[in-house]
Amino acid sequence: MSALKPPPVELLTYDETMATLRCSKATLARFVAAGELPSVKIGKSRRFDAADVRDFIDRNRQTEPLFNGQVTA
């Protein structure tokens, strides 16, 4: 009987994560500092699990309208 191997983890770099989220380095650092986006420290580098980035996007998805349809002058 062979042991089941865990699925491979896709780790993204800071630059890849910034490109995925279309945000600046400062904004990404704020998400990490606030605990909103988990990361992994490997040596001097920080990596982001692609699944965590997708979860972050899903949690922050806007489903309600951004405004109520009224235009103000």
FENLIN-V136585 format. One record per backbone hydrogen bond with DSSP energy under -1.0 kcal/mol. NH is the residue of the N-H (numbers start at 1). CO is the residue of the C=O. Records with the same first field share a line. If there is no record, write none. Layout:
NH=CO  CO
This chain:
12=48
17=13
18=14
19=15
20=16
21=17
22=18
23=18
28=24
29=25
30=26
31=27
32=28
33=29
34=30
35=32
36=31
37=31
40=47
42=45
45=42
47=40
48=12
50=10
53=49
54=50
55=51
56=52
57=53
58=54
59=55
60=56
